[in-house]
Each structure stands twice: as structure tokens, then as C-alpha cells.
Amino acid sequence: MPTGVQNRQIVLKSYPAGMPTGANFAMIESPVPEPGDHEVLTRALWLSLDPYMRGRMSDRKSYAPSVPLEDVMVARTVSRVVLSRDSRFVPGDIVVAPGGWQDYAALPAASLRKLDPALAPVSTALGVLGMPGMTAYVGLLDIGRPRASDTVVVSAASGAVGSVVGQIARLKGCRVVGVAGGAAKCRYVVDELGFDTCVDHRAAGLGDALALACPNGIDVYFENVDGIVQQAVWPLLNDFARVPVCGLIAQYNDAEPRPGPSLASVLTKRLTVRGFIVSDYGDRWDEFFRDMSAWVSEGRIKYREDVVEGLEHAPEAFIGLLQGRNFGKLLVRVARE
């Protein structure tokens, strides 16, 4: 390491009440860590920002532990190996790592996955060829179980997960209806991603517009949002519809839990409503990567990245994500390759 290099870190200073603000974060500097036996020192190139991080900024019980106050915010990164104390990695290797919101991290070698930069842009390992793509793949195929001619509705349709869900559903022969925020995102979903139509949830008359887009009802609803979108979808669900529940971003900043959907309709329509966490599907990784790599290289799955320059801008970008300001998979470029 060059003399005098410091490790910039963004730590969680306080748990937000409602929408996070810049005051919930702080940037500090500390010495670059020294890796121990079977550890690797990594330098972050790309940082992934994802909605699940809002749940980690809370002391409520959830499927994953809260980030302790004064600790570095959690995140997946694409990083370059600087120093290795493990025979599986050498300096210069590009890896996916649980590096967090910081420049440098000393991590167990077992927690890293080596990337082949010749296969695809390495940033895709945090998006379409990474956790978001895997989430779309297993959520739709394992829980949604789409059949040809089904009507599939996808909320947050222009986002990292929703955009892939809709494209896979099209590959399976489904009619795909997106729900997105704003005319530009809806145009992208239809013109670039190939959805059959898209409804703007910010426009008036969401329920009527969605009913018009789904004249035969809804067979699969991929839930990323909740709120007014879920309320518009629920009356249109067909008997035996399937609802993979991936995210509920509309309620992540609520102080109190919201009333849920009608359990009576779950009974009378014999719905399958199932929440899932992508980490439960680790045994599907090879199958996902084989299929998704082929679809991306063949141009059958398209993706979009929204890139923010500089680690110092991560808090502002993350707040924008929760407000729907990003357009595509949100990434922070921490350093140039």
C-alpha cells in the first residue's frame, strides 16, 4: 500500500425514524486493515445500493441483523484484490465481496467469488448477473410458476429486479404488464424491455388503468412495492394466482405496520402468497448463472445501470433509491478499474 493511504468508510450514526437523511450517516477515515491468515485485502471498485439496506438500518427484528451504530454500512461490492493471505486469490483478481460502504476491506477468502472480466462488464455481478438477477429468477420461476398465456404483473418494473422478472416472463410466453413511476420509465419498460404494456402508478386512476391492461385478470403478481400498487392489483387476482413477495419498499419507512390485504380473498381465490429471501436459494446459483449469462449474451435479457460517482455520494443516492429517483440498477463507482 502507498504510504499515508487511509480507508474511507461510511458508518451508520443513528437509526432513522421514517425516511433516512444524511444525518443518519457519517464518513470517517481509518487505517487500511491488514488481512490475517486466509483473508484477502480488497479495494472496492463498484458498490451496490439496494432497498433491503433500509431494513438493516433499524433495530426491529428481521431476517437479517441490524447494522450496529458506528459500524460500516453493509453492501456487496465488486472489488480488486490488493493483498492475499490465501492461495485461492492473487493481487489483481476481481471479486464479488461483502465489502460494505468503504474503500478497503479485509475479508475471509471464503466470502469472495472470483469474476471473469472477459465474460461481462464486472458491474453486472451486482445486478443482472448477481443478487438482483438471481432474485428475479428464483422468485418468478419457483414461486410465480408462470405458464404460457398467463398475465404477469410486475411492480417496480424498471428496477433491477422487476426489469428482469418481466423479461423472463416474456421468454416463458406470458403477457407482461409493468407498473412503474413516470412516463419515461414506462416507455423504457415497453420499448426497450419488451413488456406488453406498463401502467404509471403516479398517474390518476391507477386501478382503472391496471384493469384495462389486464382484461383477463392477473395470474402472477411479483410484489416489490406494496401500497397503492398492491391495492390496485388485489381485486384483479385470478383464482389460484401466485404472489411472490420480494419487497415492500412503499412501507420501509413507516413507523407502524400497515393493514394487510384481505385474507378472505386469499381463502376464496385459493391464492399462493409467499415471501422469499434470495439467500435461501444458494443451490440454484449455477443454474441461474448458466441461463442468465446466455440470455444476456444473446440479447434476450437487457439491463440498465444508474451510476453515481464517488463513495461520498452513497448516502444521497441511497435516499434517492427509496424515493424512486434511480432508473435501473443503482451503483456507486468507488474507484476506476
C-alpha positions as CSV (number, residue, x, y, z in Angstrom):
1,M,0.0,0.0,0.0
2,P,1.2,3.5,-0.7
3,T,2.3,5.4,2.4
4,G,-0.4,7.5,4.0
5,V,-3.4,5.9,2.3
6,Q,-6.5,6.0,4.6
7,N,-9.6,3.9,4.4
8,R,-12.8,6.0,3.8
9,Q,-15.8,4.4,5.5
10,I,-19.5,5.4,5.7
11,V,-20.9,4.4,9.0
12,L,-24.4,4.3,10.4
13,K,-24.7,7.1,13.1
14,S,-28.3,6.7,14.0
15,Y,-31.4,4.6,13.1
16,P,-33.8,6.8,11.0
17,A,-37.3,7.5,12.1
18,G,-39.1,7.4,8.7
19,M,-37.1,8.4,5.6
20,P,-33.3,8.4,6.2
21,T,-31.4,11.6,5.9
22,G,-27.8,12.5,5.5
23,A,-27.6,12.9,9.3
24,N,-28.0,9.1,9.8
25,F,-24.6,8.6,8.1
26,A,-21.1,9.8,8.6
27,M,-17.9,9.4,6.6
28,I,-14.8,8.6,8.7
29,E,-11.2,7.6,7.9
30,S,-9.3,4.8,9.4
31,P,-6.1,2.8,8.7
32,V,-6.3,0.4,5.8
33,P,-6.8,-3.1,7.5
34,E,-4.2,-5.8,7.4
35,P,-5.6,-9.2,6.3
36,G,-5.0,-12.2,8.5
37,D,-4.5,-15.8,7.6
38,H,-6.9,-16.9,4.8
39,E,-8.1,-13.3,4.4
40,V,-7.8,-11.0,1.4
41,L,-7.5,-7.2,1.3
42,T,-9.8,-5.8,-1.3
43,R,-10.2,-2.3,-2.9
44,A,-13.8,-1.5,-3.8
45,L,-14.5,-0.6,-7.5
46,W,-18.3,-0.8,-7.5
47,L,-20.7,-0.6,-4.6
48,S,-24.3,-1.9,-4.9
49,L,-27.2,0.1,-3.3
50,D,-30.3,-2.0,-2.7
51,P,-33.7,-1.5,-0.9
52,Y,-33.0,-4.2,1.6
53,M,-30.4,-2.0,3.3
54,R,-33.2,0.1,4.7
55,G,-34.3,-2.9,6.8
56,R,-30.8,-3.2,8.2
57,M,-30.9,0.4,9.4
58,S,-33.4,-0.5,12.1
59,D,-33.4,-2.2,15.5
60,R,-36.6,-4.1,14.6
61,K,-36.3,-7.9,14.3
62,S,-36.0,-9.1,10.8
63,Y,-34.5,-11.9,8.7
64,A,-31.0,-10.3,8.9
65,P,-29.4,-8.5,11.8
66,S,-29.4,-4.7,12.1
67,V,-26.2,-2.7,11.3
68,P,-24.8,-1.7,14.7
69,L,-24.4,2.0,15.2
70,E,-21.0,3.3,14.3
71,D,-20.4,0.3,12.0
72,V,-19.8,0.4,8.3
73,M,-23.0,0.1,6.2
74,V,-23.4,-3.4,4.6
75,A,-23.2,-3.9,0.9
76,R,-22.0,-6.2,-1.8
77,T,-19.1,-4.8,-3.9
78,V,-17.1,-5.6,-6.9
79,S,-13.5,-5.2,-5.7
80,R,-9.9,-5.7,-6.8
81,V,-7.6,-7.9,-4.6
82,V,-4.8,-5.8,-3.2
83,L,-3.1,-8.4,-0.9
84,S,-3.9,-12.0,-0.4
85,R,-3.2,-14.4,2.5
86,D,-5.0,-17.2,0.8
87,S,-3.8,-19.3,-2.2
88,R,-7.1,-19.0,-4.0
89,F,-6.6,-15.3,-4.8
90,V,-3.8,-13.2,-6.1
91,P,-3.4,-9.4,-6.3
92,G,-5.3,-8.1,-9.3
93,D,-8.1,-10.6,-9.1
94,I,-11.6,-9.1,-9.5
95,V,-14.1,-10.4,-7.0
96,V,-17.6,-10.0,-5.6
97,A,-17.3,-9.3,-1.9
98,P,-19.3,-8.3,1.2
99,G,-17.1,-5.2,1.3
100,G,-19.6,-2.6,2.7
101,W,-19.6,1.2,2.2
102,Q,-15.8,1.7,2.3
103,D,-12.7,1.8,0.1
104,Y,-10.9,-1.2,1.6
105,A,-11.9,-4.4,3.4
106,A,-10.1,-7.4,4.9
107,L,-12.4,-10.3,4.3
108,P,-12.3,-14.1,4.7
109,A,-11.3,-15.7,1.4
110,A,-14.3,-18.0,1.6
111,S,-16.7,-15.0,1.3
112,L,-15.4,-13.9,-2.1
113,R,-16.3,-15.0,-5.6
114,K,-13.8,-14.5,-8.4
115,L,-15.1,-12.8,-11.6
116,D,-14.0,-13.2,-15.2
117,P,-13.9,-9.7,-16.6
118,A,-14.0,-11.2,-20.2
119,L,-17.4,-12.7,-19.6
120,A,-19.3,-9.5,-19.0
121,P,-18.8,-6.0,-17.5
122,V,-17.9,-6.7,-13.9
123,S,-20.6,-4.3,-12.6
124,T,-23.2,-6.8,-13.8
125,A,-22.2,-9.1,-11.0
126,L,-24.1,-6.7,-8.7
127,G,-27.1,-6.5,-11.0
128,V,-28.4,-8.7,-13.7
129,L,-25.8,-11.4,-13.2
130,G,-25.8,-11.0,-9.4
131,M,-28.2,-10.9,-6.5
132,P,-31.0,-8.9,-8.2
133,G,-31.0,-11.2,-11.2
134,M,-31.0,-14.3,-9.1
135,T,-33.9,-12.8,-7.0
136,A,-35.9,-12.3,-10.2
137,Y,-35.1,-15.8,-11.5
138,V,-36.0,-17.8,-8.4
139,G,-38.9,-15.6,-7.3
140,L,-40.7,-15.8,-10.7
141,L,-39.8,-19.4,-11.7
142,D,-40.0,-21.1,-8.3
143,I,-42.9,-19.2,-6.7
144,G,-44.6,-17.5,-9.6
145,R,-44.5,-20.6,-11.7
146,P,-45.5,-18.7,-14.9
147,R,-47.3,-20.6,-17.7
148,A,-47.6,-19.6,-21.3
149,S,-50.6,-17.1,-21.7
150,D,-50.6,-16.1,-18.0
151,T,-50.9,-12.4,-17.2
152,V,-47.9,-11.4,-15.1
153,V,-47.9,-8.0,-13.4
154,V,-44.6,-6.7,-12.1
155,S,-44.3,-3.7,-9.7
156,A,-41.1,-1.5,-9.8
157,A,-40.9,-2.8,-13.4
158,S,-37.9,-0.6,-14.4
159,G,-35.8,-1.6,-11.4
160,A,-33.0,-4.1,-11.0
161,V,-35.3,-7.0,-10.1
162,G,-38.6,-6.1,-11.8
163,S,-37.0,-5.5,-15.2
164,V,-35.5,-9.0,-15.2
165,V,-38.7,-10.6,-13.9
166,G,-40.7,-9.2,-16.8
167,Q,-38.2,-10.2,-19.4
168,I,-38.1,-13.8,-18.1
169,A,-41.9,-13.9,-18.1
170,R,-41.9,-12.8,-21.7
171,L,-39.4,-15.6,-22.5
172,K,-41.9,-18.0,-20.9
173,G,-44.7,-16.8,-23.2
174,C,-46.6,-14.7,-20.7
175,R,-48.5,-11.4,-21.2
176,V,-46.4,-9.0,-19.1
177,V,-47.7,-5.8,-17.5
178,G,-45.3,-3.5,-15.7
179,V,-46.1,-0.9,-13.1
180,A,-43.5,1.9,-12.9
181,G,-43.2,5.5,-11.7
182,G,-43.3,8.0,-14.5
183,A,-43.8,8.1,-18.3
184,A,-40.1,7.7,-19.1
185,K,-39.8,4.5,-17.1
186,C,-43.0,3.1,-18.6
187,R,-41.7,3.9,-22.1
188,Y,-38.4,2.1,-21.3
189,V,-40.2,-0.9,-19.9
190,V,-42.3,-1.3,-23.1
191,D,-39.9,-0.1,-25.8
192,E,-36.6,-1.4,-24.5
193,L,-37.5,-4.4,-22.3
194,G,-40.4,-5.7,-24.4
195,F,-43.2,-5.7,-21.8
196,D,-46.7,-5.7,-23.4
197,T,-47.7,-2.6,-21.6
198,C,-46.9,-0.5,-18.5
199,V,-49.0,1.5,-16.1
200,D,-47.8,4.7,-14.4
201,H,-48.6,4.4,-10.7
202,R,-48.0,8.2,-10.4
203,A,-50.9,9.0,-12.8
204,A,-54.5,9.3,-11.8
205,G,-56.8,6.3,-12.0
206,L,-54.3,3.5,-11.3
207,G,-56.9,0.9,-10.6
208,D,-58.9,1.6,-13.8
209,A,-55.7,1.7,-15.9
210,L,-54.5,-1.6,-14.4
211,A,-57.9,-3.3,-15.0
212,L,-57.8,-2.1,-18.6
213,A,-54.3,-3.5,-19.0
214,C,-55.3,-6.9,-17.5
215,P,-58.7,-7.7,-19.2
216,N,-58.3,-11.4,-18.2
217,G,-57.2,-10.7,-14.6
218,I,-53.8,-11.4,-13.1
219,D,-52.2,-14.8,-12.7
220,V,-48.9,-13.8,-11.2
221,Y,-48.1,-10.6,-9.3
222,F,-44.5,-10.1,-8.5
223,E,-44.5,-7.8,-5.4
224,N,-41.7,-5.3,-5.0
225,V,-43.7,-2.3,-3.7
226,D,-46.9,-2.8,-1.7
227,G,-49.0,0.4,-1.0
228,I,-51.3,1.7,-3.7
229,V,-50.0,-0.7,-6.3
230,Q,-50.9,-3.8,-4.2
231,Q,-54.3,-2.3,-3.5
232,A,-54.9,-1.9,-7.3
233,V,-53.7,-5.4,-8.1
234,W,-55.5,-7.4,-5.4
235,P,-59.1,-7.2,-6.8
236,L,-57.8,-8.4,-10.2
237,L,-56.1,-11.6,-9.0
238,N,-57.5,-14.7,-10.6
239,D,-58.3,-17.9,-8.7
240,F,-55.1,-19.7,-7.9
241,A,-53.0,-16.7,-8.6
242,R,-49.4,-16.7,-7.3
243,V,-47.8,-13.7,-5.5
244,P,-44.1,-13.9,-4.9
245,V,-43.4,-11.2,-2.3
246,C,-39.9,-9.9,-2.9
247,G,-40.0,-6.4,-1.4
248,L,-42.3,-3.8,0.2
249,I,-40.4,-0.6,-0.5
250,A,-43.5,1.6,0.0
251,Q,-43.6,0.7,3.7
252,Y,-39.9,0.6,4.6
253,N,-40.0,4.0,6.1
254,D,-43.3,3.5,8.0
255,A,-43.3,4.0,11.8
256,E,-46.1,1.4,12.2
257,P,-47.0,-1.7,10.2
258,R,-49.8,-1.2,7.6
259,P,-53.0,-3.2,7.4
260,G,-52.5,-6.2,5.1
261,P,-54.5,-7.4,2.1
262,S,-57.8,-9.2,2.6
263,L,-57.3,-12.7,4.0
264,A,-60.8,-13.5,2.8
265,S,-59.7,-13.3,-0.8
266,V,-56.6,-15.4,-0.1
267,L,-59.1,-18.1,1.0
268,T,-61.8,-17.7,-1.6
269,K,-59.4,-17.3,-4.5
270,R,-57.0,-20.0,-3.2
271,L,-54.1,-17.7,-3.7
272,T,-50.4,-18.6,-3.1
273,V,-48.7,-15.7,-1.4
274,R,-45.1,-16.4,-0.4
275,G,-42.3,-14.2,0.8
276,F,-38.8,-15.2,-0.1
277,I,-35.2,-14.2,0.6
278,V,-32.8,-14.9,-2.3
279,S,-30.2,-16.3,0.1
280,D,-32.4,-19.3,0.7
281,Y,-31.8,-20.4,-2.9
282,G,-28.0,-20.8,-2.9
283,D,-28.2,-24.2,-4.5
284,R,-29.8,-22.6,-7.6
285,W,-26.8,-20.3,-8.4
286,D,-25.2,-22.4,-11.1
287,E,-28.5,-22.9,-12.9
288,F,-29.3,-19.2,-12.7
289,F,-25.9,-18.1,-13.9
290,R,-25.9,-20.5,-16.8
291,D,-29.3,-19.3,-18.0
292,M,-28.9,-15.6,-17.3
293,S,-25.4,-15.4,-18.8
294,A,-26.7,-17.0,-22.0
295,W,-29.8,-14.7,-22.1
296,V,-27.7,-11.6,-21.6
297,S,-25.1,-12.5,-24.2
298,E,-27.8,-13.4,-26.7
299,G,-29.5,-10.0,-26.1
300,R,-32.7,-11.7,-24.8
301,I,-32.3,-10.0,-21.4
302,K,-31.4,-6.3,-21.3
303,Y,-30.3,-4.3,-18.3
304,R,-29.8,-0.7,-17.3
305,E,-27.4,0.8,-14.7
306,D,-27.7,4.1,-12.9
307,V,-24.2,5.0,-11.9
308,V,-23.3,7.5,-9.1
309,E,-19.6,8.6,-9.0
310,G,-17.9,8.6,-5.6
311,L,-18.3,6.8,-2.3
312,E,-19.1,10.1,-0.6
313,H,-22.3,10.3,-2.6
314,A,-23.6,6.9,-1.5
315,P,-26.0,8.2,1.3
316,E,-27.7,10.7,-1.0
317,A,-28.0,8.1,-3.7
318,F,-29.5,5.6,-1.3
319,I,-32.1,8.1,-0.1
320,G,-33.0,8.7,-3.8
321,L,-33.4,4.9,-4.3
322,L,-36.0,4.8,-1.5
323,Q,-37.8,7.8,-3.2
324,G,-37.8,6.1,-6.6
325,R,-35.3,8.5,-8.2
326,N,-33.0,5.9,-9.7
327,F,-33.6,4.5,-13.2
328,G,-32.2,1.0,-13.3
329,K,-29.7,-0.9,-11.1
330,L,-28.2,1.7,-8.7
331,L,-24.4,1.5,-8.4
332,V,-21.7,3.7,-6.9
333,R,-18.4,3.8,-8.8
334,V,-15.9,3.9,-5.9
335,A,-12.7,3.7,-8.0
336,R,-11.7,3.1,-11.6
337,E,-10.5,-0.3,-12.6
